[in-house]
Amino acid sequence: MMDDEALTDYHAEGMGKAMTTIELAAWIMRNARKAVAQAAIYGNTHIRALADVDGKARLEGVKALIRTREEFRGIVQIQVCAFAQDGWVREPGVDKLLRQAMELGSDVVAGIPWIEYTEADVRSRITPAPWLCIRSLIFRRSPLCSSRQRWQL
């Protein structure tokens, strides 16, 4: 996986030495394939794979995991999770990216509630967003919303 220096560069101001988008996508694909193949060899048939979604990673991880899911269809069932790594409120534009991730084929979205600024911010993200309920219904993905919530929209 990523060594300490690469991880530091990824999180550094302006990502000066971070991988280009093409390098990042290739790195994710290579490692995802390797991990899924290894898991299959040892009998793992289901994996939930989390892809960071933020202003730095954008949707590259989601796209790579969706491609990996398609490659291993029938061998390993992969659930792709678009993960709001830096929070939904703290990271401007992440809502839009999470919507795009669902449209691309993510099965579920997740985040880190305690990373947000205030308790009110946390509570605003624990309750499913209306667009998530709509996406879940349309794409028949994650059952995060009760049927009552879905039909009230």
Buried (B, 14 or more C-beta within 10 A) or exposed (E): EEEEEEEEBBEEEEEEEBBEEEEBBBBBBEBBBEBBBEBBEEEEEEBEBBBBBBEBBBBBBBBBBBBBBEBBEEEBEBBBBBBBBBBBBBBEEBBEBBBBBBEBBBBBBBBBBEBBEEEEBBEBBEEBBEEBBBBBBEEEBBEBBEEEBBEEE
